[in-house]
Amino acid sequence: MSQHRSLRAASTLGGKRNVLKRFERTELLKKRGQRKDGDRITGLRKTKPEA
């Protein structure tokens, strides 16, 4: 009997994520110059991962 695809190890799935974590979004916005240290953490701009 084969294993269901949702039960595979995360490393074998390896799909590209299209959603960033909050810390990844803040780093990306800082790099683009759209955010400064001390700005609010809530209400972040929408971002797309770099290709």
Chimera marker file (.cmm) of the C-alpha trace (Angstrom):
<marker_set name="trace">
<marker id="1" x="0.000" y="0.000" z="0.000" r="1" g="1" b="0" radius="0.5"/>
<marker id="2" x="1.433" y="3.409" z="-0.908" r="1" g="1" b="0" radius="0.5"/>
<marker id="3" x="1.761" y="6.369" z="1.404" r="1" g="1" b="0" radius="0.5"/>
<marker id="4" x="-0.578" y="9.322" z="0.996" r="1" g="1" b="0" radius="0.5"/>
<marker id="5" x="1.208" y="12.333" z="-0.511" r="1" g="1" b="0" radius="0.5"/>
<marker id="6" x="0.309" y="14.618" z="2.414" r="1" g="1" b="0" radius="0.5"/>
<marker id="7" x="2.312" y="12.372" z="4.760" r="1" g="1" b="0" radius="0.5"/>
<marker id="8" x="5.612" y="12.629" z="2.888" r="1" g="1" b="0" radius="0.5"/>
<marker id="9" x="8.547" y="14.375" z="4.488" r="1" g="1" b="0" radius="0.5"/>
<marker id="10" x="8.685" y="18.139" z="3.946" r="1" g="1" b="0" radius="0.5"/>
<marker id="11" x="12.033" y="17.883" z="2.173" r="1" g="1" b="0" radius="0.5"/>
<marker id="12" x="10.605" y="15.670" z="-0.554" r="1" g="1" b="0" radius="0.5"/>
<marker id="13" x="7.683" y="18.014" z="-1.243" r="1" g="1" b="0" radius="0.5"/>
<marker id="14" x="9.996" y="20.975" z="-1.900" r="1" g="1" b="0" radius="0.5"/>
<marker id="15" x="7.439" y="23.261" z="-3.507" r="1" g="1" b="0" radius="0.5"/>
<marker id="16" x="8.072" y="26.974" z="-3.788" r="1" g="1" b="0" radius="0.5"/>
<marker id="17" x="6.396" y="28.981" z="-1.043" r="1" g="1" b="0" radius="0.5"/>
<marker id="18" x="4.327" y="31.948" z="-2.147" r="1" g="1" b="0" radius="0.5"/>
<marker id="19" x="3.759" y="33.312" z="1.371" r="1" g="1" b="0" radius="0.5"/>
<marker id="20" x="6.508" y="34.879" z="3.479" r="1" g="1" b="0" radius="0.5"/>
<marker id="21" x="6.831" y="34.799" z="7.238" r="1" g="1" b="0" radius="0.5"/>
<marker id="22" x="6.635" y="38.153" z="9.029" r="1" g="1" b="0" radius="0.5"/>
<marker id="23" x="10.393" y="38.356" z="9.668" r="1" g="1" b="0" radius="0.5"/>
<marker id="24" x="11.069" y="37.566" z="5.998" r="1" g="1" b="0" radius="0.5"/>
<marker id="25" x="8.680" y="40.330" z="4.921" r="1" g="1" b="0" radius="0.5"/>
<marker id="26" x="10.312" y="42.895" z="7.220" r="1" g="1" b="0" radius="0.5"/>
<marker id="27" x="13.805" y="41.999" z="5.960" r="1" g="1" b="0" radius="0.5"/>
<marker id="28" x="12.655" y="42.276" z="2.347" r="1" g="1" b="0" radius="0.5"/>
<marker id="29" x="10.967" y="45.636" z="2.939" r="1" g="1" b="0" radius="0.5"/>
<marker id="30" x="14.081" y="46.980" z="4.706" r="1" g="1" b="0" radius="0.5"/>
<marker id="31" x="16.233" y="45.872" z="1.792" r="1" g="1" b="0" radius="0.5"/>
<marker id="32" x="13.895" y="47.643" z="-0.640" r="1" g="1" b="0" radius="0.5"/>
<marker id="33" x="13.921" y="50.792" z="1.512" r="1" g="1" b="0" radius="0.5"/>
<marker id="34" x="10.190" y="50.666" z="2.254" r="1" g="1" b="0" radius="0.5"/>
<marker id="35" x="10.578" y="50.098" z="6.001" r="1" g="1" b="0" radius="0.5"/>
<marker id="36" x="12.715" y="51.526" z="8.798" r="1" g="1" b="0" radius="0.5"/>
<marker id="37" x="13.643" y="50.230" z="12.227" r="1" g="1" b="0" radius="0.5"/>
<marker id="38" x="11.050" y="51.325" z="14.753" r="1" g="1" b="0" radius="0.5"/>
<marker id="39" x="8.085" y="51.156" z="12.363" r="1" g="1" b="0" radius="0.5"/>
<marker id="40" x="5.021" y="49.231" z="13.497" r="1" g="1" b="0" radius="0.5"/>
<marker id="41" x="5.089" y="45.482" z="12.913" r="1" g="1" b="0" radius="0.5"/>
<marker id="42" x="1.368" y="45.371" z="12.123" r="1" g="1" b="0" radius="0.5"/>
<marker id="43" x="-0.049" y="46.536" z="8.836" r="1" g="1" b="0" radius="0.5"/>
<marker id="44" x="2.901" y="45.460" z="6.696" r="1" g="1" b="0" radius="0.5"/>
<marker id="45" x="2.758" y="45.981" z="2.954" r="1" g="1" b="0" radius="0.5"/>
<marker id="46" x="2.045" y="43.025" z="0.724" r="1" g="1" b="0" radius="0.5"/>
<marker id="47" x="5.207" y="41.545" z="-0.719" r="1" g="1" b="0" radius="0.5"/>
<marker id="48" x="6.127" y="38.860" z="-3.201" r="1" g="1" b="0" radius="0.5"/>
<marker id="49" x="9.211" y="36.711" z="-2.697" r="1" g="1" b="0" radius="0.5"/>
<marker id="50" x="12.196" y="37.590" z="-4.815" r="1" g="1" b="0" radius="0.5"/>
<marker id="51" x="12.548" y="35.334" z="-7.803" r="1" g="1" b="0" radius="0.5"/>
<link id1="1" id2="2" r="1" g="1" b="0" radius="0.2"/>
<link id1="2" id2="3" r="1" g="1" b="0" radius="0.2"/>
<link id1="3" id2="4" r="1" g="1" b="0" radius="0.2"/>
<link id1="4" id2="5" r="1" g="1" b="0" radius="0.2"/>
<link id1="5" id2="6" r="1" g="1" b="0" radius="0.2"/>
<link id1="6" id2="7" r="1" g="1" b="0" radius="0.2"/>
<link id1="7" id2="8" r="1" g="1" b="0" radius="0.2"/>
<link id1="8" id2="9" r="1" g="1" b="0" radius="0.2"/>
<link id1="9" id2="10" r="1" g="1" b="0" radius="0.2"/>
<link id1="10" id2="11" r="1" g="1" b="0" radius="0.2"/>
<link id1="11" id2="12" r="1" g="1" b="0" radius="0.2"/>
<link id1="12" id2="13" r="1" g="1" b="0" radius="0.2"/>
<link id1="13" id2="14" r="1" g="1" b="0" radius="0.2"/>
<link id1="14" id2="15" r="1" g="1" b="0" radius="0.2"/>
<link id1="15" id2="16" r="1" g="1" b="0" radius="0.2"/>
<link id1="16" id2="17" r="1" g="1" b="0" radius="0.2"/>
<link id1="17" id2="18" r="1" g="1" b="0" radius="0.2"/>
<link id1="18" id2="19" r="1" g="1" b="0" radius="0.2"/>
<link id1="19" id2="20" r="1" g="1" b="0" radius="0.2"/>
<link id1="20" id2="21" r="1" g="1" b="0" radius="0.2"/>
<link id1="21" id2="22" r="1" g="1" b="0" radius="0.2"/>
<link id1="22" id2="23" r="1" g="1" b="0" radius="0.2"/>
<link id1="23" id2="24" r="1" g="1" b="0" radius="0.2"/>
<link id1="24" id2="25" r="1" g="1" b="0" radius="0.2"/>
<link id1="25" id2="26" r="1" g="1" b="0" radius="0.2"/>
<link id1="26" id2="27" r="1" g="1" b="0" radius="0.2"/>
<link id1="27" id2="28" r="1" g="1" b="0" radius="0.2"/>
<link id1="28" id2="29" r="1" g="1" b="0" radius="0.2"/>
<link id1="29" id2="30" r="1" g="1" b="0" radius="0.2"/>
<link id1="30" id2="31" r="1" g="1" b="0" radius="0.2"/>
<link id1="31" id2="32" r="1" g="1" b="0" radius="0.2"/>
<link id1="32" id2="33" r="1" g="1" b="0" radius="0.2"/>
<link id1="33" id2="34" r="1" g="1" b="0" radius="0.2"/>
<link id1="34" id2="35" r="1" g="1" b="0" radius="0.2"/>
<link id1="35" id2="36" r="1" g="1" b="0" radius="0.2"/>
<link id1="36" id2="37" r="1" g="1" b="0" radius="0.2"/>
<link id1="37" id2="38" r="1" g="1" b="0" radius="0.2"/>
<link id1="38" id2="39" r="1" g="1" b="0" radius="0.2"/>
<link id1="39" id2="40" r="1" g="1" b="0" radius="0.2"/>
<link id1="40" id2="41" r="1" g="1" b="0" radius="0.2"/>
<link id1="41" id2="42" r="1" g="1" b="0" radius="0.2"/>
<link id1="42" id2="43" r="1" g="1" b="0" radius="0.2"/>
<link id1="43" id2="44" r="1" g="1" b="0" radius="0.2"/>
<link id1="44" id2="45" r="1" g="1" b="0" radius="0.2"/>
<link id1="45" id2="46" r="1" g="1" b="0" radius="0.2"/>
<link id1="46" id2="47" r="1" g="1" b="0" radius="0.2"/>
<link id1="47" id2="48" r="1" g="1" b="0" radius="0.2"/>
<link id1="48" id2="49" r="1" g="1" b="0" radius="0.2"/>
<link id1="49" id2="50" r="1" g="1" b="0" radius="0.2"/>
<link id1="50" id2="51" r="1" g="1" b="0" radius="0.2"/>
</marker_set>
